[in-house]
Amino acid sequence: MNIPLPSTIGLIGGLISDVINELIQYTNRFNEMHWGIVAGCCVAFGFLCLKGGNLNR
């Protein structure tokens, strides 16, 4: 399937634009509790990454 380059670039640009707009809308609606949940999840994920897997042992 050969897709012309300009339409592919336009499609990707449109998708990126949609994602950025959604992220902006979500962040504008967040309150302190939402940001606290996001921060807690980031910290928990960081500790899980630091723990590593069985390959490190």
Secondary structure as UniProt FT lines:
FT   HELIX           5..29
FT   HELIX           32..51
FT   HELIX           54..56
//
